[in-house]
Amino acid sequence: MKRTILLLLLALCAGNLAAQTANDSIPRLDPKTKAALNAADQAAYQVAMRYSDLGMAKAKLYDLMIRNPENIRYMEALANIYFDNSQFPSAALVALDLLQLNDKNVGALEIAAYSLEQLGALDRALPHFESLYLLTGDNFSLYKSAFIQYNLKRYEEAMNSVNMLVKNAKADEKIGFPKSQTETQEVSMKAAALNLKGLIYLDQNSKAEAKTAFNEAISLDAGFEQAKENLQKTN
C-alpha cells in the first residue's frame, strides 16, 4: 500500500510537466480532419463500451483527450472507467487533474475522495470529502469527513463534524455497517453519528460520555450491532 501511495505522489509531481510536453508536441489539424478523427474515435469508444472492451475504450478516450484538451468530458469518462473497475491509483490521478481545471467538479471530487481513501491516503482524501459536503450539503460526505478526522486523531474537528451531523441528519438517511463478512446492516445516519461520537470520546478515555453516546445510538436503532459492541468497551 505504501509503495502504491508513493507511486501516486510521484505521478502527481510529474503529471503537469508531462501534460504540457504532450500538448506542445500535438500536430495542428485542420477542423475537418479533426472532426472526422473525433467522430471515428467516439464511435469506436461506444462500441468498445458496448462489448466491455475496456482497454480499447480507454485507448480511444486517450486519443480524444490528446486531440481535444479543452473538452473535459473525455477525462471524466476515463476517470469513471478507472473508478468503476477499482483501478484507484489511475482514477485518483485523472480526478486530481480534473480538479486542477475546476475545483468544484463534484464528480471528480467524489472519485478523488473515494479513490484516495481506498489507497489509504486518508490525509489526502479528507479535503475532498470536506469540499463535497460544502458544495452539496450531502450528509454522507460529512460522515466520511468525520470518520477520517477521527482516524487521523483530529478529535476536535471530528467532534465538530459529528455534532453538525447529529443536528442535520434527516430521518430517512441510512448508512451501511458490516454485520458479518456477507451481511450489511443499515442504520440511521444520526445513530451512526452518535456511535462515532462515542468512539471519539472512547479514544480520549472519556468513558461516561462515550457510554451516553452509544446508548443514544442504540435508542435510535435498537439492533445497531456495532454500537452495542462499542458500549461493552465502556464498562
Rosetta constraint file for C-alpha pairs under 8 A:
AtomPair CA 1 CA 5 HARMONIC 6.39 0.50
AtomPair CA 1 CA 119 HARMONIC 6.74 0.50
AtomPair CA 1 CA 120 HARMONIC 7.27 0.50
AtomPair CA 2 CA 6 HARMONIC 6.18 0.50
AtomPair CA 3 CA 7 HARMONIC 6.17 0.50
AtomPair CA 4 CA 8 HARMONIC 6.17 0.50
AtomPair CA 4 CA 89 HARMONIC 7.44 0.50
AtomPair CA 4 CA 119 HARMONIC 7.45 0.50
AtomPair CA 5 CA 9 HARMONIC 6.22 0.50
AtomPair CA 5 CA 89 HARMONIC 8.00 0.50
AtomPair CA 5 CA 119 HARMONIC 6.79 0.50
AtomPair CA 5 CA 120 HARMONIC 7.85 0.50
AtomPair CA 5 CA 121 HARMONIC 6.97 0.50
AtomPair CA 6 CA 10 HARMONIC 6.22 0.50
AtomPair CA 7 CA 11 HARMONIC 6.10 0.50
AtomPair CA 8 CA 12 HARMONIC 6.22 0.50
AtomPair CA 8 CA 89 HARMONIC 6.26 0.50
AtomPair CA 8 CA 93 HARMONIC 7.33 0.50
AtomPair CA 9 CA 13 HARMONIC 6.34 0.50
AtomPair CA 10 CA 14 HARMONIC 6.32 0.50
AtomPair CA 11 CA 15 HARMONIC 5.74 0.50
AtomPair CA 11 CA 93 HARMONIC 7.67 0.50
AtomPair CA 12 CA 16 HARMONIC 7.63 0.50
AtomPair CA 12 CA 93 HARMONIC 6.85 0.50
AtomPair CA 14 CA 18 HARMONIC 6.23 0.50
AtomPair CA 15 CA 19 HARMONIC 6.07 0.50
AtomPair CA 16 CA 20 HARMONIC 6.13 0.50
AtomPair CA 17 CA 21 HARMONIC 6.15 0.50
AtomPair CA 18 CA 22 HARMONIC 6.11 0.50
AtomPair CA 19 CA 23 HARMONIC 6.16 0.50
AtomPair CA 20 CA 24 HARMONIC 6.15 0.50
AtomPair CA 21 CA 25 HARMONIC 6.41 0.50
AtomPair CA 22 CA 26 HARMONIC 6.48 0.50
AtomPair CA 22 CA 66 HARMONIC 7.76 0.50
AtomPair CA 23 CA 66 HARMONIC 7.17 0.50
AtomPair CA 23 CA 69 HARMONIC 7.88 0.50
AtomPair CA 26 CA 66 HARMONIC 7.62 0.50
AtomPair CA 26 CA 67 HARMONIC 7.52 0.50
AtomPair CA 29 CA 33 HARMONIC 6.31 0.50
AtomPair CA 29 CA 34 HARMONIC 5.78 0.50
AtomPair CA 30 CA 34 HARMONIC 6.20 0.50
AtomPair CA 31 CA 35 HARMONIC 6.02 0.50
AtomPair CA 32 CA 36 HARMONIC 6.28 0.50
AtomPair CA 33 CA 37 HARMONIC 6.20 0.50
AtomPair CA 34 CA 38 HARMONIC 6.07 0.50
AtomPair CA 34 CA 67 HARMONIC 7.75 0.50
AtomPair CA 35 CA 39 HARMONIC 6.12 0.50
AtomPair CA 36 CA 40 HARMONIC 6.29 0.50
AtomPair CA 37 CA 41 HARMONIC 6.17 0.50
AtomPair CA 38 CA 42 HARMONIC 5.99 0.50
AtomPair CA 38 CA 64 HARMONIC 6.50 0.50
AtomPair CA 39 CA 43 HARMONIC 6.18 0.50
AtomPair CA 40 CA 44 HARMONIC 6.19 0.50
AtomPair CA 41 CA 45 HARMONIC 6.00 0.50
AtomPair CA 41 CA 60 HARMONIC 5.64 0.50
AtomPair CA 41 CA 61 HARMONIC 7.77 0.50
AtomPair CA 41 CA 63 HARMONIC 7.49 0.50
AtomPair CA 41 CA 64 HARMONIC 6.93 0.50
AtomPair CA 42 CA 46 HARMONIC 6.25 0.50
AtomPair CA 42 CA 60 HARMONIC 7.30 0.50
AtomPair CA 42 CA 64 HARMONIC 7.82 0.50
AtomPair CA 43 CA 47 HARMONIC 6.30 0.50
AtomPair CA 44 CA 48 HARMONIC 6.04 0.50
AtomPair CA 44 CA 57 HARMONIC 7.43 0.50
AtomPair CA 44 CA 60 HARMONIC 7.03 0.50
AtomPair CA 45 CA 49 HARMONIC 6.18 0.50
AtomPair CA 45 CA 56 HARMONIC 7.12 0.50
AtomPair CA 45 CA 57 HARMONIC 4.72 0.50
AtomPair CA 45 CA 58 HARMONIC 7.75 0.50
AtomPair CA 45 CA 60 HARMONIC 5.68 0.50
AtomPair CA 45 CA 61 HARMONIC 7.04 0.50
AtomPair CA 46 CA 50 HARMONIC 6.19 0.50
AtomPair CA 46 CA 57 HARMONIC 7.48 0.50
AtomPair CA 47 CA 51 HARMONIC 6.26 0.50
AtomPair CA 48 CA 52 HARMONIC 5.96 0.50
AtomPair CA 48 CA 53 HARMONIC 4.87 0.50
AtomPair CA 48 CA 54 HARMONIC 6.63 0.50
AtomPair CA 48 CA 56 HARMONIC 6.02 0.50
AtomPair CA 48 CA 57 HARMONIC 5.21 0.50
AtomPair CA 49 CA 53 HARMONIC 5.97 0.50
AtomPair CA 49 CA 54 HARMONIC 6.42 0.50
AtomPair CA 49 CA 57 HARMONIC 6.05 0.50
AtomPair CA 53 CA 57 HARMONIC 6.29 0.50
AtomPair CA 54 CA 58 HARMONIC 6.00 0.50
AtomPair CA 54 CA 81 HARMONIC 7.73 0.50
AtomPair CA 55 CA 59 HARMONIC 6.24 0.50
AtomPair CA 56 CA 60 HARMONIC 6.25 0.50
AtomPair CA 57 CA 61 HARMONIC 6.30 0.50
AtomPair CA 58 CA 62 HARMONIC 6.21 0.50
AtomPair CA 58 CA 78 HARMONIC 6.41 0.50
AtomPair CA 58 CA 81 HARMONIC 7.82 0.50
AtomPair CA 59 CA 63 HARMONIC 6.40 0.50
AtomPair CA 60 CA 64 HARMONIC 6.23 0.50
AtomPair CA 61 CA 65 HARMONIC 5.98 0.50
AtomPair CA 61 CA 74 HARMONIC 5.80 0.50
AtomPair CA 61 CA 75 HARMONIC 7.48 0.50
AtomPair CA 61 CA 77 HARMONIC 7.71 0.50
AtomPair CA 61 CA 78 HARMONIC 6.58 0.50
AtomPair CA 62 CA 66 HARMONIC 6.16 0.50
AtomPair CA 62 CA 74 HARMONIC 7.82 0.50
AtomPair CA 63 CA 67 HARMONIC 6.20 0.50
AtomPair CA 64 CA 68 HARMONIC 5.79 0.50
AtomPair CA 64 CA 74 HARMONIC 6.72 0.50
AtomPair CA 65 CA 69 HARMONIC 5.37 0.50
AtomPair CA 65 CA 71 HARMONIC 7.26 0.50
AtomPair CA 65 CA 72 HARMONIC 7.70 0.50
AtomPair CA 65 CA 74 HARMONIC 5.81 0.50
AtomPair CA 65 CA 75 HARMONIC 6.62 0.50
AtomPair CA 72 CA 76 HARMONIC 6.25 0.50
AtomPair CA 72 CA 98 HARMONIC 7.43 0.50
AtomPair CA 73 CA 77 HARMONIC 6.13 0.50
AtomPair CA 74 CA 78 HARMONIC 6.21 0.50
AtomPair CA 75 CA 79 HARMONIC 6.12 0.50
AtomPair CA 75 CA 94 HARMONIC 6.76 0.50
AtomPair CA 75 CA 98 HARMONIC 7.27 0.50
AtomPair CA 76 CA 80 HARMONIC 6.27 0.50
AtomPair CA 76 CA 94 HARMONIC 7.89 0.50
AtomPair CA 76 CA 95 HARMONIC 7.54 0.50
AtomPair CA 76 CA 98 HARMONIC 7.59 0.50
AtomPair CA 76 CA 107 HARMONIC 7.88 0.50
AtomPair CA 76 CA 108 HARMONIC 7.32 0.50
AtomPair CA 77 CA 81 HARMONIC 6.34 0.50
AtomPair CA 78 CA 82 HARMONIC 6.35 0.50
AtomPair CA 78 CA 91 HARMONIC 7.88 0.50
AtomPair CA 78 CA 94 HARMONIC 7.52 0.50
AtomPair CA 79 CA 83 HARMONIC 6.09 0.50
AtomPair CA 79 CA 90 HARMONIC 7.54 0.50
AtomPair CA 79 CA 91 HARMONIC 4.91 0.50
AtomPair CA 79 CA 92 HARMONIC 7.67 0.50
AtomPair CA 79 CA 94 HARMONIC 5.57 0.50
AtomPair CA 79 CA 95 HARMONIC 6.10 0.50
AtomPair CA 79 CA 108 HARMONIC 7.82 0.50
AtomPair CA 79 CA 111 HARMONIC 7.42 0.50
AtomPair CA 80 CA 84 HARMONIC 5.84 0.50
AtomPair CA 80 CA 91 HARMONIC 7.19 0.50
AtomPair CA 80 CA 111 HARMONIC 7.64 0.50
AtomPair CA 81 CA 85 HARMONIC 6.24 0.50
AtomPair CA 81 CA 91 HARMONIC 7.91 0.50
AtomPair CA 82 CA 86 HARMONIC 6.28 0.50
AtomPair CA 82 CA 87 HARMONIC 4.90 0.50
AtomPair CA 82 CA 88 HARMONIC 6.70 0.50
AtomPair CA 82 CA 90 HARMONIC 6.29 0.50
AtomPair CA 82 CA 91 HARMONIC 4.95 0.50
AtomPair CA 83 CA 87 HARMONIC 5.69 0.50
AtomPair CA 83 CA 88 HARMONIC 5.87 0.50
AtomPair CA 83 CA 91 HARMONIC 5.18 0.50
AtomPair CA 83 CA 111 HARMONIC 6.76 0.50
AtomPair CA 83 CA 115 HARMONIC 7.21 0.50
AtomPair CA 87 CA 91 HARMONIC 6.11 0.50
AtomPair CA 88 CA 92 HARMONIC 5.89 0.50
AtomPair CA 88 CA 115 HARMONIC 4.88 0.50
AtomPair CA 88 CA 116 HARMONIC 7.27 0.50
AtomPair CA 88 CA 118 HARMONIC 7.07 0.50
AtomPair CA 88 CA 119 HARMONIC 6.96 0.50
AtomPair CA 89 CA 93 HARMONIC 6.30 0.50
AtomPair CA 89 CA 115 HARMONIC 7.01 0.50
AtomPair CA 89 CA 116 HARMONIC 7.71 0.50
AtomPair CA 89 CA 119 HARMONIC 7.36 0.50
AtomPair CA 90 CA 94 HARMONIC 6.26 0.50
AtomPair CA 91 CA 95 HARMONIC 6.10 0.50
AtomPair CA 91 CA 111 HARMONIC 6.73 0.50
AtomPair CA 91 CA 112 HARMONIC 7.11 0.50
AtomPair CA 91 CA 115 HARMONIC 6.59 0.50
AtomPair CA 92 CA 96 HARMONIC 6.00 0.50
AtomPair CA 92 CA 111 HARMONIC 6.53 0.50
AtomPair CA 92 CA 112 HARMONIC 4.77 0.50
AtomPair CA 92 CA 113 HARMONIC 7.94 0.50
AtomPair CA 92 CA 115 HARMONIC 5.51 0.50
AtomPair CA 92 CA 116 HARMONIC 6.37 0.50
AtomPair CA 93 CA 97 HARMONIC 6.30 0.50
AtomPair CA 93 CA 112 HARMONIC 7.75 0.50
AtomPair CA 94 CA 98 HARMONIC 6.33 0.50
AtomPair CA 95 CA 99 HARMONIC 6.27 0.50
AtomPair CA 95 CA 108 HARMONIC 4.74 0.50
AtomPair CA 95 CA 109 HARMONIC 7.02 0.50
AtomPair CA 95 CA 111 HARMONIC 6.19 0.50
AtomPair CA 95 CA 112 HARMONIC 5.37 0.50
AtomPair CA 96 CA 100 HARMONIC 6.41 0.50
AtomPair CA 96 CA 108 HARMONIC 7.16 0.50
AtomPair CA 96 CA 109 HARMONIC 8.00 0.50
AtomPair CA 96 CA 112 HARMONIC 6.28 0.50
AtomPair CA 97 CA 101 HARMONIC 6.82 0.50
AtomPair CA 98 CA 102 HARMONIC 6.31 0.50
AtomPair CA 98 CA 103 HARMONIC 7.67 0.50
AtomPair CA 98 CA 105 HARMONIC 7.51 0.50
AtomPair CA 98 CA 108 HARMONIC 6.35 0.50
AtomPair CA 99 CA 103 HARMONIC 4.36 0.50
AtomPair CA 99 CA 104 HARMONIC 7.11 0.50
AtomPair CA 99 CA 105 HARMONIC 6.43 0.50
AtomPair CA 99 CA 108 HARMONIC 6.43 0.50
AtomPair CA 99 CA 109 HARMONIC 7.19 0.50
AtomPair CA 103 CA 109 HARMONIC 7.82 0.50
AtomPair CA 104 CA 109 HARMONIC 7.52 0.50
AtomPair CA 104 CA 135 HARMONIC 7.45 0.50
AtomPair CA 105 CA 109 HARMONIC 6.18 0.50
AtomPair CA 106 CA 110 HARMONIC 6.22 0.50
AtomPair CA 106 CA 132 HARMONIC 6.69 0.50
AtomPair CA 106 CA 135 HARMONIC 7.80 0.50
AtomPair CA 107 CA 111 HARMONIC 6.34 0.50
AtomPair CA 108 CA 112 HARMONIC 5.97 0.50
AtomPair CA 109 CA 113 HARMONIC 5.92 0.50
AtomPair CA 109 CA 128 HARMONIC 5.63 0.50
AtomPair CA 109 CA 129 HARMONIC 7.41 0.50
AtomPair CA 109 CA 131 HARMONIC 7.62 0.50
AtomPair CA 109 CA 132 HARMONIC 6.53 0.50
AtomPair CA 110 CA 114 HARMONIC 6.12 0.50
AtomPair CA 110 CA 128 HARMONIC 7.36 0.50
AtomPair CA 110 CA 129 HARMONIC 7.40 0.50
AtomPair CA 110 CA 132 HARMONIC 7.19 0.50
AtomPair CA 111 CA 115 HARMONIC 5.78 0.50
AtomPair CA 112 CA 116 HARMONIC 5.93 0.50
AtomPair CA 112 CA 125 HARMONIC 6.94 0.50
AtomPair CA 112 CA 128 HARMONIC 6.92 0.50
AtomPair CA 113 CA 117 HARMONIC 6.15 0.50
AtomPair CA 113 CA 124 HARMONIC 7.86 0.50
AtomPair CA 113 CA 125 HARMONIC 4.55 0.50
AtomPair CA 113 CA 126 HARMONIC 6.96 0.50
AtomPair CA 113 CA 127 HARMONIC 7.97 0.50
AtomPair CA 113 CA 128 HARMONIC 5.18 0.50
AtomPair CA 113 CA 129 HARMONIC 5.79 0.50
AtomPair CA 114 CA 118 HARMONIC 6.14 0.50
AtomPair CA 114 CA 125 HARMONIC 7.03 0.50
AtomPair CA 115 CA 119 HARMONIC 6.30 0.50
AtomPair CA 115 CA 125 HARMONIC 7.85 0.50
AtomPair CA 116 CA 120 HARMONIC 6.33 0.50
AtomPair CA 116 CA 121 HARMONIC 5.19 0.50
AtomPair CA 116 CA 122 HARMONIC 6.67 0.50
AtomPair CA 116 CA 124 HARMONIC 6.62 0.50
AtomPair CA 116 CA 125 HARMONIC 5.12 0.50
AtomPair CA 117 CA 121 HARMONIC 5.62 0.50
AtomPair CA 117 CA 122 HARMONIC 5.36 0.50
AtomPair CA 117 CA 125 HARMONIC 5.53 0.50
AtomPair CA 121 CA 125 HARMONIC 6.21 0.50
AtomPair CA 122 CA 126 HARMONIC 5.98 0.50
AtomPair CA 122 CA 148 HARMONIC 6.47 0.50
AtomPair CA 122 CA 152 HARMONIC 7.65 0.50
AtomPair CA 123 CA 127 HARMONIC 7.64 0.50
AtomPair CA 123 CA 148 HARMONIC 7.97 0.50
AtomPair CA 123 CA 152 HARMONIC 7.49 0.50
AtomPair CA 124 CA 128 HARMONIC 7.62 0.50
AtomPair CA 125 CA 129 HARMONIC 6.56 0.50
AtomPair CA 126 CA 130 HARMONIC 6.21 0.50
AtomPair CA 126 CA 145 HARMONIC 5.90 0.50
AtomPair CA 126 CA 148 HARMONIC 6.53 0.50
AtomPair CA 126 CA 149 HARMONIC 7.51 0.50
AtomPair CA 127 CA 131 HARMONIC 6.04 0.50
AtomPair CA 128 CA 132 HARMONIC 6.12 0.50
AtomPair CA 129 CA 133 HARMONIC 6.36 0.50
AtomPair CA 129 CA 141 HARMONIC 5.44 0.50
AtomPair CA 129 CA 142 HARMONIC 7.08 0.50
AtomPair CA 129 CA 144 HARMONIC 6.74 0.50
AtomPair CA 129 CA 145 HARMONIC 5.67 0.50
AtomPair CA 130 CA 134 HARMONIC 6.34 0.50
AtomPair CA 130 CA 141 HARMONIC 6.96 0.50
AtomPair CA 130 CA 142 HARMONIC 6.73 0.50
AtomPair CA 130 CA 145 HARMONIC 5.95 0.50
AtomPair CA 131 CA 135 HARMONIC 6.07 0.50
AtomPair CA 132 CA 136 HARMONIC 5.86 0.50
AtomPair CA 132 CA 137 HARMONIC 7.49 0.50
AtomPair CA 132 CA 138 HARMONIC 7.27 0.50
AtomPair CA 132 CA 141 HARMONIC 6.29 0.50
AtomPair CA 133 CA 137 HARMONIC 4.76 0.50
AtomPair CA 133 CA 138 HARMONIC 5.28 0.50
AtomPair CA 133 CA 139 HARMONIC 6.87 0.50
AtomPair CA 133 CA 141 HARMONIC 5.35 0.50
AtomPair CA 133 CA 142 HARMONIC 5.67 0.50
AtomPair CA 138 CA 142 HARMONIC 6.73 0.50
AtomPair CA 139 CA 143 HARMONIC 6.15 0.50
AtomPair CA 139 CA 165 HARMONIC 6.78 0.50
AtomPair CA 139 CA 168 HARMONIC 7.90 0.50
AtomPair CA 139 CA 169 HARMONIC 6.70 0.50
AtomPair CA 140 CA 144 HARMONIC 6.20 0.50
AtomPair CA 140 CA 175 HARMONIC 7.88 0.50
AtomPair CA 140 CA 189 HARMONIC 7.98 0.50
AtomPair CA 141 CA 145 HARMONIC 6.13 0.50
AtomPair CA 142 CA 146 HARMONIC 6.19 0.50
AtomPair CA 142 CA 161 HARMONIC 6.64 0.50
AtomPair CA 142 CA 165 HARMONIC 7.02 0.50
AtomPair CA 143 CA 147 HARMONIC 6.11 0.50
AtomPair CA 143 CA 161 HARMONIC 7.44 0.50
AtomPair CA 143 CA 162 HARMONIC 7.20 0.50
AtomPair CA 143 CA 165 HARMONIC 7.09 0.50
AtomPair CA 143 CA 193 HARMONIC 7.06 0.50
AtomPair CA 144 CA 148 HARMONIC 6.14 0.50
AtomPair CA 145 CA 149 HARMONIC 6.06 0.50
AtomPair CA 145 CA 158 HARMONIC 7.61 0.50
AtomPair CA 145 CA 161 HARMONIC 7.37 0.50
AtomPair CA 146 CA 150 HARMONIC 6.11 0.50
AtomPair CA 146 CA 157 HARMONIC 7.42 0.50
AtomPair CA 146 CA 158 HARMONIC 4.59 0.50
AtomPair CA 146 CA 159 HARMONIC 7.38 0.50
AtomPair CA 146 CA 161 HARMONIC 5.37 0.50
AtomPair CA 146 CA 162 HARMONIC 6.15 0.50
AtomPair CA 147 CA 151 HARMONIC 6.25 0.50
AtomPair CA 147 CA 158 HARMONIC 7.00 0.50
AtomPair CA 147 CA 196 HARMONIC 7.21 0.50
AtomPair CA 148 CA 152 HARMONIC 6.08 0.50
AtomPair CA 148 CA 158 HARMONIC 7.95 0.50
AtomPair CA 149 CA 153 HARMONIC 6.19 0.50
AtomPair CA 149 CA 154 HARMONIC 5.06 0.50
AtomPair CA 149 CA 155 HARMONIC 6.70 0.50
AtomPair CA 149 CA 157 HARMONIC 6.51 0.50
AtomPair CA 149 CA 158 HARMONIC 5.05 0.50
AtomPair CA 150 CA 154 HARMONIC 5.72 0.50
AtomPair CA 150 CA 155 HARMONIC 5.68 0.50
AtomPair CA 150 CA 158 HARMONIC 5.43 0.50
AtomPair CA 150 CA 200 HARMONIC 6.57 0.50
AtomPair CA 154 CA 158 HARMONIC 6.15 0.50
AtomPair CA 155 CA 159 HARMONIC 5.98 0.50
AtomPair CA 155 CA 200 HARMONIC 6.50 0.50
AtomPair CA 156 CA 160 HARMONIC 6.28 0.50
AtomPair CA 157 CA 161 HARMONIC 6.26 0.50
AtomPair CA 158 CA 162 HARMONIC 6.13 0.50
AtomPair CA 158 CA 200 HARMONIC 7.69 0.50
AtomPair CA 159 CA 163 HARMONIC 6.07 0.50
AtomPair CA 159 CA 197 HARMONIC 6.63 0.50
AtomPair CA 159 CA 200 HARMONIC 7.24 0.50
AtomPair CA 160 CA 164 HARMONIC 6.31 0.50
AtomPair CA 161 CA 165 HARMONIC 6.24 0.50
AtomPair CA 162 CA 166 HARMONIC 6.13 0.50
AtomPair CA 162 CA 193 HARMONIC 5.66 0.50
AtomPair CA 162 CA 194 HARMONIC 7.43 0.50
AtomPair CA 162 CA 196 HARMONIC 7.36 0.50
AtomPair CA 162 CA 197 HARMONIC 6.36 0.50
AtomPair CA 163 CA 167 HARMONIC 6.22 0.50
AtomPair CA 163 CA 193 HARMONIC 7.95 0.50
AtomPair CA 164 CA 168 HARMONIC 6.04 0.50
AtomPair CA 165 CA 169 HARMONIC 5.36 0.50
AtomPair CA 165 CA 189 HARMONIC 7.92 0.50
AtomPair CA 165 CA 190 HARMONIC 6.81 0.50
AtomPair CA 165 CA 193 HARMONIC 6.44 0.50
AtomPair CA 166 CA 190 HARMONIC 5.22 0.50
AtomPair CA 166 CA 193 HARMONIC 6.11 0.50
AtomPair CA 166 CA 194 HARMONIC 7.00 0.50
AtomPair CA 169 CA 173 HARMONIC 6.92 0.50
AtomPair CA 169 CA 189 HARMONIC 6.10 0.50
AtomPair CA 169 CA 190 HARMONIC 5.62 0.50
AtomPair CA 170 CA 189 HARMONIC 7.49 0.50
AtomPair CA 170 CA 190 HARMONIC 7.71 0.50
AtomPair CA 171 CA 188 HARMONIC 7.07 0.50
AtomPair CA 171 CA 189 HARMONIC 7.85 0.50
AtomPair CA 171 CA 190 HARMONIC 7.88 0.50
AtomPair CA 172 CA 188 HARMONIC 7.21 0.50
AtomPair CA 173 CA 188 HARMONIC 5.85 0.50
AtomPair CA 173 CA 189 HARMONIC 5.50 0.50
AtomPair CA 174 CA 186 HARMONIC 6.04 0.50
AtomPair CA 174 CA 187 HARMONIC 5.42 0.50
AtomPair CA 174 CA 188 HARMONIC 4.44 0.50
AtomPair CA 174 CA 189 HARMONIC 5.12 0.50
AtomPair CA 175 CA 186 HARMONIC 5.43 0.50
AtomPair CA 175 CA 187 HARMONIC 5.61 0.50
AtomPair CA 175 CA 188 HARMONIC 6.25 0.50
AtomPair CA 175 CA 189 HARMONIC 5.81 0.50
AtomPair CA 175 CA 192 HARMONIC 7.33 0.50
AtomPair CA 176 CA 184 HARMONIC 5.99 0.50
AtomPair CA 176 CA 185 HARMONIC 5.44 0.50
AtomPair CA 176 CA 186 HARMONIC 4.38 0.50
AtomPair CA 176 CA 187 HARMONIC 6.46 0.50
AtomPair CA 177 CA 184 HARMONIC 5.46 0.50
AtomPair CA 177 CA 185 HARMONIC 5.09 0.50
AtomPair CA 177 CA 186 HARMONIC 6.21 0.50
AtomPair CA 177 CA 187 HARMONIC 7.56 0.50
AtomPair CA 177 CA 226 HARMONIC 7.92 0.50
AtomPair CA 178 CA 182 HARMONIC 7.96 0.50
AtomPair CA 178 CA 183 HARMONIC 6.14 0.50
AtomPair CA 178 CA 184 HARMONIC 4.43 0.50
AtomPair CA 178 CA 185 HARMONIC 6.05 0.50
AtomPair CA 179 CA 183 HARMONIC 5.25 0.50
AtomPair CA 179 CA 184 HARMONIC 5.08 0.50
AtomPair CA 179 CA 185 HARMONIC 5.70 0.50
AtomPair CA 179 CA 225 HARMONIC 7.17 0.50
AtomPair CA 180 CA 184 HARMONIC 6.92 0.50
AtomPair CA 185 CA 224 HARMONIC 7.82 0.50
AtomPair CA 187 CA 191 HARMONIC 6.62 0.50
AtomPair CA 187 CA 192 HARMONIC 6.74 0.50
AtomPair CA 187 CA 221 HARMONIC 6.41 0.50
AtomPair CA 187 CA 224 HARMONIC 6.78 0.50
AtomPair CA 188 CA 192 HARMONIC 6.33 0.50
AtomPair CA 188 CA 220 HARMONIC 7.65 0.50
AtomPair CA 188 CA 221 HARMONIC 7.11 0.50
AtomPair CA 189 CA 193 HARMONIC 6.16 0.50
AtomPair CA 190 CA 194 HARMONIC 6.25 0.50
AtomPair CA 190 CA 217 HARMONIC 7.52 0.50
AtomPair CA 191 CA 195 HARMONIC 6.16 0.50
AtomPair CA 191 CA 216 HARMONIC 7.40 0.50
AtomPair CA 191 CA 217 HARMONIC 4.30 0.50
AtomPair CA 191 CA 218 HARMONIC 7.16 0.50
AtomPair CA 191 CA 220 HARMONIC 6.00 0.50
AtomPair CA 191 CA 221 HARMONIC 6.62 0.50
AtomPair CA 192 CA 196 HARMONIC 6.26 0.50
AtomPair CA 192 CA 217 HARMONIC 6.91 0.50
AtomPair CA 193 CA 197 HARMONIC 6.10 0.50
AtomPair CA 193 CA 217 HARMONIC 7.97 0.50
AtomPair CA 194 CA 198 HARMONIC 6.23 0.50
AtomPair CA 194 CA 213 HARMONIC 5.39 0.50
AtomPair CA 194 CA 214 HARMONIC 6.45 0.50
AtomPair CA 194 CA 216 HARMONIC 6.79 0.50
AtomPair CA 194 CA 217 HARMONIC 5.33 0.50
AtomPair CA 195 CA 199 HARMONIC 6.44 0.50
AtomPair CA 195 CA 213 HARMONIC 6.33 0.50
AtomPair CA 195 CA 214 HARMONIC 5.33 0.50
AtomPair CA 195 CA 217 HARMONIC 5.77 0.50
AtomPair CA 195 CA 226 HARMONIC 8.00 0.50
AtomPair CA 195 CA 227 HARMONIC 5.72 0.50
AtomPair CA 196 CA 200 HARMONIC 6.29 0.50
AtomPair CA 197 CA 201 HARMONIC 6.39 0.50
AtomPair CA 197 CA 210 HARMONIC 7.17 0.50
AtomPair CA 197 CA 213 HARMONIC 6.31 0.50
AtomPair CA 198 CA 202 HARMONIC 6.00 0.50
AtomPair CA 198 CA 209 HARMONIC 7.05 0.50
AtomPair CA 198 CA 210 HARMONIC 4.03 0.50
AtomPair CA 198 CA 211 HARMONIC 6.74 0.50
AtomPair CA 198 CA 212 HARMONIC 7.58 0.50
AtomPair CA 198 CA 213 HARMONIC 4.94 0.50
AtomPair CA 198 CA 214 HARMONIC 5.62 0.50
AtomPair CA 199 CA 203 HARMONIC 6.11 0.50
AtomPair CA 199 CA 210 HARMONIC 6.66 0.50
AtomPair CA 199 CA 230 HARMONIC 7.65 0.50
AtomPair CA 200 CA 204 HARMONIC 6.55 0.50
AtomPair CA 200 CA 210 HARMONIC 7.66 0.50
AtomPair CA 201 CA 205 HARMONIC 6.29 0.50
AtomPair CA 201 CA 206 HARMONIC 5.05 0.50
AtomPair CA 201 CA 207 HARMONIC 6.71 0.50
AtomPair CA 201 CA 209 HARMONIC 6.33 0.50
AtomPair CA 201 CA 210 HARMONIC 5.04 0.50
AtomPair CA 202 CA 206 HARMONIC 5.54 0.50
AtomPair CA 202 CA 207 HARMONIC 5.65 0.50
AtomPair CA 202 CA 210 HARMONIC 5.53 0.50
AtomPair CA 202 CA 234 HARMONIC 7.49 0.50
AtomPair CA 206 CA 210 HARMONIC 6.18 0.50
AtomPair CA 207 CA 211 HARMONIC 5.96 0.50
AtomPair CA 207 CA 234 HARMONIC 5.29 0.50
AtomPair CA 207 CA 235 HARMONIC 8.00 0.50
AtomPair CA 208 CA 212 HARMONIC 6.40 0.50
AtomPair CA 208 CA 234 HARMONIC 7.36 0.50
AtomPair CA 209 CA 213 HARMONIC 6.34 0.50
AtomPair CA 210 CA 214 HARMONIC 6.22 0.50
AtomPair CA 210 CA 231 HARMONIC 7.82 0.50
AtomPair CA 210 CA 234 HARMONIC 7.00 0.50
AtomPair CA 211 CA 215 HARMONIC 6.10 0.50
AtomPair CA 211 CA 231 HARMONIC 5.95 0.50
AtomPair CA 211 CA 234 HARMONIC 5.94 0.50
AtomPair CA 212 CA 216 HARMONIC 6.20 0.50
AtomPair CA 213 CA 217 HARMONIC 6.30 0.50
AtomPair CA 214 CA 218 HARMONIC 6.27 0.50
AtomPair CA 214 CA 227 HARMONIC 5.56 0.50
AtomPair CA 214 CA 228 HARMONIC 7.27 0.50
AtomPair CA 214 CA 230 HARMONIC 7.11 0.50
AtomPair CA 214 CA 231 HARMONIC 5.77 0.50
AtomPair CA 215 CA 219 HARMONIC 6.09 0.50
AtomPair CA 215 CA 227 HARMONIC 7.80 0.50
AtomPair CA 215 CA 231 HARMONIC 7.32 0.50
AtomPair CA 216 CA 220 HARMONIC 6.50 0.50
AtomPair CA 217 CA 221 HARMONIC 6.31 0.50
AtomPair CA 217 CA 224 HARMONIC 7.62 0.50
AtomPair CA 217 CA 227 HARMONIC 6.69 0.50
AtomPair CA 218 CA 222 HARMONIC 4.82 0.50
AtomPair CA 218 CA 223 HARMONIC 7.04 0.50
AtomPair CA 218 CA 224 HARMONIC 5.98 0.50
AtomPair CA 218 CA 227 HARMONIC 6.45 0.50
AtomPair CA 218 CA 228 HARMONIC 7.06 0.50
AtomPair CA 224 CA 228 HARMONIC 6.41 0.50
AtomPair CA 225 CA 229 HARMONIC 6.24 0.50
AtomPair CA 226 CA 230 HARMONIC 6.05 0.50
AtomPair CA 227 CA 231 HARMONIC 6.01 0.50
AtomPair CA 228 CA 232 HARMONIC 6.68 0.50
AtomPair CA 229 CA 233 HARMONIC 7.17 0.50
AtomPair CA 230 CA 234 HARMONIC 7.30 0.50
AtomPair CA 231 CA 235 HARMONIC 7.58 0.50
